[in-house]
């Protein structure tokens, strides 16, 4: 590990010298390339430099302690022990920094919520999840852009597709993919019996245009009138867009905008994202099959969390964590849960699982 860290540190220092070279300064493309590489190494290089400083201070403290006696010896030895503990913590942090990064972590993402088993109750819960994630995005200053929202007459949601924009949006939300289960007494239940309903959530990293090729002959674009729960929101003109991708069978619908061009643009962005997920999923299926993860596979068929309203308890089954803060959780206070899932994922990687 330390051989690799030393190599990274030397490369970081060398890049700093090259960036001040007049020949590099005159070549803007090369300068940008080297600047980007150095920026990517900066966090590890700084952490390693701090580790070496702490190590030098620890060695000096123990060496001085050997020369002294009495109270001064004890003080220097105590200082050395404190620095040794700090060094052990720094070593763990360096191991984490060297873990392979998810190339998608800093990307925007597409969030898809669908009502599952439970009829109208599932649709009502899907709307609560929709509001929950909207609240979370507001707290983190992520941009929330609705692509498609299929509402029911009672205020539920059959399906919601949203683009979430912001640095690290996928990194924060990726652990939300899976089946979310709710246990509560529906308002329509006169006997007070607890019902169980489910919703599925899928979080997909947004694909760049150059990463996914969409051929004209592989798709069909249909226009239709926007639909909704009724009333004035229903559009009387054909501005809604449906794109069908024949090779994969993926269908994308966008009807949120009143402009046909805007709906078409949004629909193509979602199609690229779903194709990126589809082809990456096929390429990594064997790896995913062999991987044992504390936080699950992220597959939307996996039950990941239960929201038990009578006990005001939210339980994530992947890490066994239960929170008793239903109201604040549903308003978007998800950080405690997401941080715990991220830590579990990091610990799994450190153990090499």
C-alpha positions as CSV (number, residue, x, y, z in Angstrom):
1,X,0.0,0.0,0.0
2,X,2.7,2.5,0.9
3,X,4.7,1.8,-2.3
4,X,1.5,2.8,-4.2
5,X,1.0,5.9,-2.0
6,X,4.6,6.9,-2.5
7,X,4.2,6.5,-6.3
8,X,1.0,8.6,-6.3
9,X,2.7,11.3,-4.2
10,X,5.7,11.5,-6.5
11,X,3.4,11.7,-9.5
12,X,1.4,14.5,-7.8
13,X,4.6,16.5,-7.2
14,X,5.9,15.9,-10.7
15,X,2.6,17.2,-12.2
16,X,3.0,20.4,-10.1
17,X,6.4,21.0,-11.7
18,X,5.1,20.3,-15.2
19,X,2.2,22.7,-14.8
20,X,4.6,25.5,-14.3
21,X,6.6,24.6,-17.4
22,X,6.3,27.3,-20.1
23,X,5.8,24.6,-22.8
24,X,2.8,23.2,-20.9
25,X,1.4,26.6,-20.1
26,X,1.4,27.4,-23.9
27,X,-0.6,24.2,-24.6
28,X,-4.1,24.8,-23.0
29,X,-5.4,21.3,-23.8
30,X,-2.4,19.6,-22.2
31,X,-2.5,22.0,-19.2
32,X,-6.2,21.2,-18.6
33,X,-5.4,17.4,-18.9
34,X,-2.6,17.6,-16.4
35,X,-4.5,19.9,-14.0
36,X,-7.4,17.4,-14.0
37,X,-5.1,14.5,-13.2
38,X,-3.4,16.4,-10.4
39,X,-6.7,17.5,-8.9
40,X,-7.7,13.8,-8.8
41,X,-4.6,12.9,-6.9
42,X,-4.6,15.8,-4.5
43,X,-6.7,14.3,-1.7
44,X,-4.6,11.1,-1.5
45,X,-1.3,13.1,-1.8
46,X,-2.3,15.5,1.0
47,X,-3.4,12.7,3.2
48,X,-0.2,10.7,2.6
49,X,1.9,13.8,3.3
50,X,0.0,14.3,6.6
51,X,0.6,10.6,7.4
52,X,4.3,11.0,6.9
53,X,4.4,14.2,9.1
54,X,2.6,12.4,11.9
55,X,4.9,9.4,11.6
56,X,8.0,11.7,11.8
57,X,6.6,13.4,14.9
58,X,5.8,10.1,16.6
59,X,9.3,8.8,15.9
60,X,10.8,12.0,17.3
61,X,8.6,11.9,20.4
62,X,9.6,8.3,21.2
63,X,13.3,9.0,20.4
64,X,13.3,12.0,22.8
65,X,11.5,10.0,25.5
66,X,14.4,7.5,25.5
67,X,16.8,10.4,26.2
68,X,14.8,11.8,29.1
69,X,13.8,10.6,32.5
70,X,11.1,11.2,35.0
71,X,8.1,13.4,34.2
72,X,9.5,14.6,30.9
73,X,10.0,11.0,29.7
74,X,6.4,10.2,30.6
75,X,5.0,13.3,28.8
76,X,7.0,12.5,25.6
77,X,6.0,8.8,25.7
78,X,2.3,9.9,26.2
79,X,2.6,12.2,23.2
80,X,4.2,9.4,21.1
81,X,1.3,7.1,22.0
82,X,-1.3,9.7,21.0
83,X,0.5,10.2,17.7
84,X,0.6,6.4,17.2
85,X,-3.2,6.3,17.5
86,X,-3.6,9.1,15.1
87,X,-1.3,7.3,12.7
88,X,-3.5,4.1,12.8
89,X,-6.6,6.2,12.1
90,X,-4.8,7.9,9.2
91,X,-3.8,4.5,7.8
92,X,-7.4,3.4,7.7
93,X,-8.4,6.7,5.9
94,X,-5.6,6.1,3.4
95,X,-6.9,2.6,2.7
96,X,-10.4,4.1,2.1
97,X,-9.0,6.7,-0.3
98,X,-7.2,3.9,-2.3
99,X,-10.5,1.9,-2.8
100,X,-11.7,1.8,-6.4
101,X,-14.0,4.7,-7.0
102,X,-17.5,4.3,-8.6
103,X,-17.1,6.1,-11.9
104,X,-20.7,7.2,-11.7
105,X,-20.7,8.7,-8.2
106,X,-20.4,12.3,-9.2
107,X,-23.0,12.1,-11.9
108,X,-26.6,13.3,-12.0
109,X,-29.2,10.5,-11.8
110,X,-32.6,9.5,-12.9
111,X,-35.0,8.5,-10.0
112,X,-37.9,6.2,-10.9
113,X,-40.7,5.4,-8.4
114,X,-43.4,3.0,-9.2
115,X,-46.4,1.7,-7.2
116,X,-46.3,-2.0,-6.6
117,X,-48.5,-4.4,-4.8
118,X,-51.4,-2.8,-2.8
119,X,-53.5,-0.9,-5.3
120,X,-54.4,2.6,-4.4
121,X,-52.6,2.4,-1.0
122,X,-49.4,1.6,-2.9
123,X,-49.9,4.6,-5.2
124,X,-50.4,6.8,-2.1
125,X,-47.2,5.5,-0.6
126,X,-45.4,6.1,-3.9
127,X,-46.5,9.8,-3.7
128,X,-45.0,10.0,-0.1
129,X,-41.7,8.5,-1.4
130,X,-41.8,11.1,-4.2
131,X,-42.3,13.9,-1.7
132,X,-39.6,12.4,0.6
133,X,-37.0,12.4,-2.1
134,X,-38.0,15.9,-3.3
135,X,-37.4,17.1,0.3
136,X,-34.0,15.4,0.4
137,X,-33.0,17.0,-2.8
138,X,-34.1,20.4,-1.6
139,X,-31.9,20.0,1.5
140,X,-28.9,19.1,-0.6
141,X,-29.6,21.7,-3.2
142,X,-30.0,19.1,-6.0
143,X,-32.1,20.3,-8.9
144,X,-35.4,18.3,-9.2
145,X,-36.7,18.0,-12.7
146,X,-39.9,16.0,-13.3
147,X,-39.9,13.9,-16.5
148,X,-43.1,12.0,-16.1
149,X,-45.7,11.9,-13.3
150,X,-48.7,9.5,-13.6
151,X,-51.1,10.5,-10.9
152,X,-54.3,8.8,-9.6
153,X,-57.6,10.5,-8.8
154,X,-57.1,10.0,-5.1
155,X,-53.8,11.8,-5.0
156,X,-51.4,8.8,-5.4
157,X,-48.8,8.2,-8.0
158,X,-48.6,5.1,-10.3
159,X,-45.2,6.1,-11.7
160,X,-42.8,9.1,-11.3
161,X,-39.6,9.7,-13.3
162,X,-37.4,12.5,-12.2
163,X,-34.0,13.8,-13.1
164,X,-31.8,14.8,-10.1
165,X,-29.0,17.2,-11.0
166,X,-26.1,18.0,-8.7
167,X,-22.5,16.9,-7.9
168,X,-22.7,13.6,-6.2
169,X,-26.4,13.1,-6.7
170,X,-26.0,9.5,-7.7
171,X,-23.5,8.8,-4.9
172,X,-26.1,9.9,-2.3
173,X,-29.1,8.2,-3.8
174,X,-27.8,5.0,-5.3
175,X,-28.5,3.0,-2.1
176,X,-32.2,3.7,-2.5
177,X,-32.8,1.3,-5.4
178,X,-35.0,-1.6,-4.4
179,X,-38.4,-2.5,-3.0
180,X,-39.8,-0.2,-0.3
181,X,-42.5,-1.8,1.9
182,X,-45.1,0.1,3.9
183,X,-47.2,-1.3,6.8
184,X,-50.0,0.8,8.0
185,X,-53.8,1.2,8.3
186,X,-55.2,2.7,5.1
187,X,-57.6,5.6,5.5
188,X,-60.2,3.5,3.6
189,X,-59.9,0.6,6.0
190,X,-62.9,0.7,8.4
191,X,-61.8,-2.3,10.5
192,X,-58.4,-0.8,11.4
193,X,-56.4,-3.7,9.9
194,X,-52.8,-3.1,8.9
195,X,-52.1,-3.5,5.2
196,X,-48.8,-4.1,3.5
197,X,-48.0,-2.4,0.2
198,X,-44.9,-2.0,-1.8
199,X,-43.2,0.5,-4.2
200,X,-40.1,0.0,-6.3
201,X,-37.4,2.7,-6.6
202,X,-34.7,2.7,-9.3
203,X,-31.8,5.1,-9.2
204,X,-29.8,5.2,-12.5
205,X,-26.7,7.3,-13.2
206,X,-27.2,9.7,-16.0
207,X,-25.3,8.8,-19.2
208,X,-23.4,11.3,-21.3
209,X,-24.5,11.7,-24.9
210,X,-21.2,10.2,-26.2
211,X,-21.5,7.1,-24.1
212,X,-24.7,5.7,-25.6
213,X,-25.4,5.5,-29.4
214,X,-29.1,5.7,-30.3
215,X,-29.6,4.8,-34.0
216,X,-32.7,6.3,-35.7
217,X,-33.7,2.9,-37.1
218,X,-33.7,1.4,-33.6
219,X,-36.4,3.8,-32.2
220,X,-40.0,4.9,-32.8
221,X,-41.2,8.3,-31.5
222,X,-44.9,8.7,-30.9
223,X,-46.8,11.8,-30.0
224,X,-49.9,11.8,-27.8
225,X,-51.9,14.1,-25.6
226,X,-50.8,14.5,-22.0
227,X,-53.0,12.7,-19.4
228,X,-53.4,13.2,-15.7
229,X,-55.9,13.0,-12.9
230,X,-58.2,15.4,-14.8
231,X,-59.1,19.0,-14.6
232,X,-57.3,22.0,-16.1
233,X,-53.9,20.3,-16.1
234,X,-54.9,18.0,-19.0
235,X,-53.3,19.1,-22.2
236,X,-55.5,19.2,-25.3
237,X,-52.7,19.1,-27.8
238,X,-50.2,16.3,-28.7
239,X,-47.1,17.5,-26.8
240,X,-46.4,14.2,-24.9
241,X,-43.6,12.0,-26.2
242,X,-43.2,8.2,-26.2
243,X,-40.0,6.7,-27.4
244,X,-39.7,2.9,-28.0
245,X,-36.3,1.4,-28.3
246,X,-36.7,-1.9,-30.3
247,X,-33.4,-3.8,-29.5
248,X,-34.1,-3.6,-25.7
249,X,-37.9,-3.0,-25.5
250,X,-37.3,0.0,-23.3
251,X,-40.2,2.6,-23.5
252,X,-39.8,6.1,-22.2
253,X,-42.7,8.6,-21.8
254,X,-42.4,12.3,-21.0
255,X,-45.5,14.5,-20.7
256,X,-44.5,17.0,-18.0
257,X,-43.7,20.0,-20.3
258,X,-46.2,21.8,-22.5
259,X,-43.5,22.0,-25.2
260,X,-43.1,19.0,-27.5
261,X,-39.4,19.8,-28.0
262,X,-38.7,19.9,-24.3
263,X,-40.5,16.7,-23.7
264,X,-38.6,15.0,-26.5
265,X,-35.3,16.3,-25.1
266,X,-36.1,15.0,-21.6
267,X,-37.3,11.6,-23.0
268,X,-34.0,11.1,-24.9
269,X,-32.0,11.9,-21.8
270,X,-33.9,9.3,-19.8
271,X,-33.6,6.8,-22.7
272,X,-29.8,7.3,-22.7
273,X,-29.7,6.8,-19.0
274,X,-31.8,3.5,-19.1
275,X,-29.7,2.2,-22.0
276,X,-26.5,3.0,-20.1
277,X,-27.9,1.1,-17.1
278,X,-29.0,-1.8,-19.3
279,X,-25.7,-2.4,-21.1
280,X,-23.6,-1.8,-18.0
281,X,-25.8,-4.2,-16.1
282,X,-25.3,-6.9,-18.7
283,X,-21.5,-6.3,-18.7
284,X,-21.3,-6.5,-14.9
285,X,-23.9,-9.2,-14.3
286,X,-21.3,-11.9,-13.5
287,X,-19.4,-9.6,-11.2
288,X,-22.6,-8.6,-9.4
289,X,-23.6,-12.3,-9.1
290,X,-20.3,-13.1,-7.4
291,X,-20.3,-10.0,-5.1
292,X,-21.6,-10.4,-1.5
293,X,-22.6,-7.0,-0.3
294,X,-23.9,-5.8,3.0
295,X,-25.9,-3.2,1.3
296,X,-27.4,-5.5,-1.3
297,X,-27.2,-5.5,-5.1
298,X,-29.2,-2.4,-5.6
299,X,-31.6,-4.5,-7.7
300,X,-35.2,-3.1,-7.7
301,X,-36.5,-6.6,-7.1
302,X,-34.8,-6.8,-3.7
303,X,-36.8,-5.7,-0.6
304,X,-34.6,-3.2,1.1
305,X,-36.6,-1.2,3.6
306,X,-39.9,-1.4,5.6
307,X,-41.8,1.7,6.8
308,X,-43.9,0.5,9.8
309,X,-46.3,3.4,10.7
310,X,-47.9,1.9,13.8
311,X,-44.5,1.7,15.4
312,X,-43.1,4.8,13.6
313,X,-40.2,2.6,12.6
314,X,-38.1,2.6,9.4
315,X,-35.9,-0.5,9.1
316,X,-33.3,-1.1,6.4
317,X,-32.9,-4.8,6.0
318,X,-29.5,-4.7,4.3
319,X,-27.7,-3.4,7.4
320,X,-30.3,-4.0,10.1
321,X,-30.6,-0.4,11.1
322,X,-33.9,0.9,12.5
323,X,-34.9,4.5,13.0
324,X,-37.9,5.8,15.0
325,X,-38.3,9.1,13.2
326,X,-41.0,8.5,10.6
327,X,-42.2,12.1,10.2
328,X,-38.8,13.7,9.7
329,X,-37.6,10.8,7.5
330,X,-40.6,11.2,5.2
331,X,-39.8,14.9,5.0
332,X,-36.4,14.2,3.6
333,X,-34.1,13.6,6.6
334,X,-32.4,10.6,5.0
335,X,-28.7,11.4,5.8
336,X,-28.4,9.2,8.9
337,X,-29.6,6.1,6.9
338,X,-27.7,6.9,3.7
339,X,-24.4,7.6,5.7
340,X,-24.8,4.2,7.5
341,X,-25.3,2.4,4.2
342,X,-22.3,4.2,2.7
343,X,-20.2,3.2,5.7
344,X,-21.3,-0.5,5.4
345,X,-20.4,-0.5,1.8
346,X,-16.9,0.9,2.5
347,X,-16.3,-1.6,5.3
348,X,-17.3,-4.4,2.9
349,X,-14.8,-3.2,0.4
350,X,-12.1,-2.9,3.0
351,X,-12.7,-6.5,3.9
352,X,-12.4,-7.4,0.2
353,X,-15.9,-8.9,0.0
